Amino acid sequence: MKTYCKATRFFSIVNLVKINTYRIGFIGFGHMAKIICRAIIRCKLVARSQILFMRRDPRKIHEDEQAFGITSTSLETLVSKSDIILLCVRPAQAEAILKPMAQLEMKSKMLISILAGARLSYFEKFLRSTPVIRAMPNVASEVGEGMTILTPGSDAGREFQSLANLIFNSMGNTIELSEEHMDMATGMAASGPAYVFSLIDAIARTGERGGIPYEKSLKITAQTFLGAARILLQGGGVSVEDLISQIAVPNGTTEAGLKVMRELEIPTRLQSVIAAAAQRSQVLSEEFL
Ligand SMILES: NC(=O)c1ccc[n+]([C@@H]2O[C@H](COP(=O)([O-])OP(=O)(O)OC[C@H]3O[C@@H](n4cnc5c(N)ncnc54)[C@H](OP(=O)(O)O)[C@@H]3O)[C@@H](O)[C@H]2O)c1
């Protein structure tokens, strides 16, 4: 597998903190925690001996210890021996962790929550002045192209923010947003890959109907999305409109397609898709409180 390690590049730019002196504890070690842990190990952010984890299933604890070369422990030990605690349980499982955590010594601890829909105020209820950062990674983190939205709580200082950036830059890109924008960003980035898969599939099926085998058609489309995204991410000061007009020469193929896109109001319809997801995220966040 291709190795990704964007955090090293980020570190050389920001160079604010030396993360390799910190100890990291994962509370919950399921799908998302494993992606984060793999990235931390791959990028050598800290040594394996500085990583602890906890989960409930004894059989899986043993498997994970073997697979990752890290040690599992109790909540008490994890909290006392970790500087950065990553809360990676499901939202409904959080209270069972946060209640006992509230009884432990949390001085100089930093908490990163990846729980969808759990607002900063939820953690303050249990942990009061413990610095908290909300992180919302997406599935592309698994291939080093994740988009993680970071929302620091009021007690999260610059050093903690740099550490969180380093961790999530090891599996893609990060953007910092205030909490009021988290629901919209959830619709865009957390749900976003599903919409992109759906669009890619629709285009690939068109190729298939035109006689190109589906697998080839899928590759053509996925690479086209990736290439277009790379151009935008690399910036270069060219606007989206200018990029489009560079391809869409008068009476050409692109212009013919763009005309139909406009007639079908595809951009407006896509805005409605994202707005629906954002609205659902807001409802779920309110229910969670
Ligand atoms: N998956 C995504 O794409 C994604 C994206 C962004 C954010 N998130 C957020 O990430 C969080 C984790 O999602 P996931 O998909 O990784 O879930 P998951 O695979 O179900 O993992 C949950 C983990 O929490 C552990 N756990 C639950 N209760 C526990 C307790 N009382 N003590 C110790 N460990 C406990 C489970 O351990 P056992 O299995 O051993 O019981 C399991 O290892 C969720 O809050 C979700 O909102 C997920």
Ligand as a Chemical Component Dictionary entry (heavy atoms), coordinates in Angstrom:
data_LIG
# 
_chem_comp.id                   LIG 
_chem_comp.type                 NON-POLYMER 
_chem_comp.pdbx_formal_charge   0 
_chem_comp.three_letter_code    LIG 
# 
loop_
_chem_comp_atom.comp_id 
_chem_comp_atom.atom_id 
_chem_comp_atom.alt_atom_id 
_chem_comp_atom.type_symbol 
_chem_comp_atom.charge 
_chem_comp_atom.model_Cartn_x 
_chem_comp_atom.model_Cartn_y 
_chem_comp_atom.model_Cartn_z 
_chem_comp_atom.pdbx_ordinal 
LIG N1  N1  N 0  -16.891 5.850  10.949 1  
LIG C1  C1  C 0  -16.820 7.086  10.419 2  
LIG O1  O1  O 0  -16.742 7.289  9.196  3  
LIG C2  C2  C 0  -16.815 8.292  11.327 4  
LIG C3  C3  C 0  -16.525 9.562  10.810 5  
LIG C4  C4  C 0  -16.488 10.649 11.693 6  
LIG C5  C5  C 0  -16.745 10.452 13.036 7  
LIG N2  N2  N 1  -17.067 9.207  13.492 8  
LIG C6  C6  C 0  -17.339 9.050  14.921 9  
LIG O2  O2  O 0  -16.383 8.155  15.403 10 
LIG C7  C7  C 0  -16.899 7.472  16.545 11 
LIG C8  C8  C 0  -16.514 6.019  16.451 12 
LIG O3  O3  O 0  -17.065 5.463  15.276 13 
LIG P1  P1  P 0  -16.592 4.037  14.778 14 
LIG O4  O4  O 0  -17.213 3.840  13.451 15 
LIG O5  O5  O -1 -15.119 3.905  14.923 16 
LIG O6  O6  O 0  -17.333 3.112  15.886 17 
LIG P2  P2  P 0  -17.003 1.613  16.309 18 
LIG O7  O7  O 0  -16.236 0.907  15.240 19 
LIG O8  O8  O 0  -18.299 0.992  16.775 20 
LIG O9  O9  O 0  -16.039 1.761  17.571 21 
LIG C9  C9  C 0  -16.498 2.082  18.845 22 
LIG C10 C10 C 0  -15.451 1.608  19.843 23 
LIG O10 O10 O 0  -15.828 2.058  21.140 24 
LIG C11 C11 C 0  -15.578 1.002  22.057 25 
LIG N3  N3  N 0  -16.400 1.201  23.261 26 
LIG C12 C12 C 0  -17.738 1.399  23.328 27 
LIG N4  N4  N 0  -18.112 1.565  24.623 28 
LIG C13 C13 C 0  -17.000 1.435  25.365 29 
LIG C14 C14 C 0  -16.740 1.495  26.751 30 
LIG N5  N5  N 0  -17.717 1.715  27.651 31 
LIG N6  N6  N 0  -15.481 1.313  27.165 32 
LIG C15 C15 C 0  -14.480 1.104  26.278 33 
LIG N7  N7  N 0  -14.653 1.035  24.940 34 
LIG C16 C16 C 0  -15.911 1.200  24.495 35 
LIG C17 C17 C 0  -15.919 -0.235 21.283 36 
LIG O11 O11 O 0  -15.291 -1.334 21.894 37 
LIG P3  P3  P 0  -15.849 -2.855 21.818 38 
LIG O12 O12 O 0  -16.178 -3.105 20.372 39 
LIG O13 O13 O 0  -14.725 -3.649 22.319 40 
LIG O14 O14 O 0  -17.093 -2.884 22.668 41 
LIG C18 C18 C 0  -15.302 0.091  19.922 42 
LIG O15 O15 O 0  -13.929 -0.244 19.949 43 
LIG C19 C19 C 0  -18.400 7.727  16.554 44 
LIG O16 O16 O 0  -18.724 8.578  17.623 45 
LIG C20 C20 C 0  -18.690 8.405  15.225 46 
LIG O17 O17 O 0  -19.682 9.408  15.366 47 
LIG C21 C21 C 0  -17.073 8.125  12.679 48 
# 
loop_
_chem_comp_bond.comp_id 
_chem_comp_bond.atom_id_1 
_chem_comp_bond.atom_id_2 
_chem_comp_bond.value_order 
_chem_comp_bond.pdbx_ordinal 
LIG N1  C1  SING 1  
LIG C1  O1  DOUB 2  
LIG C1  C2  SING 3  
LIG C2  C3  SING 4  
LIG C2  C21 DOUB 5  
LIG C3  C4  DOUB 6  
LIG C4  C5  SING 7  
LIG C5  N2  DOUB 8  
LIG N2  C6  SING 9  
LIG N2  C21 SING 10 
LIG C6  O2  SING 11 
LIG C6  C20 SING 12 
LIG O2  C7  SING 13 
LIG C7  C8  SING 14 
LIG C7  C19 SING 15 
LIG C8  O3  SING 16 
LIG O3  P1  SING 17 
LIG P1  O4  DOUB 18 
LIG P1  O5  SING 19 
LIG P1  O6  SING 20 
LIG O6  P2  SING 21 
LIG P2  O7  DOUB 22 
LIG P2  O8  SING 23 
LIG P2  O9  SING 24 
LIG O9  C9  SING 25 
LIG C9  C10 SING 26 
LIG C10 O10 SING 27 
LIG C10 C18 SING 28 
LIG O10 C11 SING 29 
LIG C11 N3  SING 30 
LIG C11 C17 SING 31 
LIG N3  C12 SING 32 
LIG N3  C16 SING 33 
LIG C12 N4  DOUB 34 
LIG N4  C13 SING 35 
LIG C13 C14 SING 36 
LIG C13 C16 DOUB 37 
LIG C14 N5  SING 38 
LIG C14 N6  DOUB 39 
LIG N6  C15 SING 40 
LIG C15 N7  DOUB 41 
LIG N7  C16 SING 42 
LIG C17 O11 SING 43 
LIG C17 C18 SING 44 
LIG O11 P3  SING 45 
LIG P3  O12 DOUB 46 
LIG P3  O13 SING 47 
LIG P3  O14 SING 48 
LIG C18 O15 SING 49 
LIG C19 O16 SING 50 
LIG C19 C20 SING 51 
LIG C20 O17 SING 52 
# 
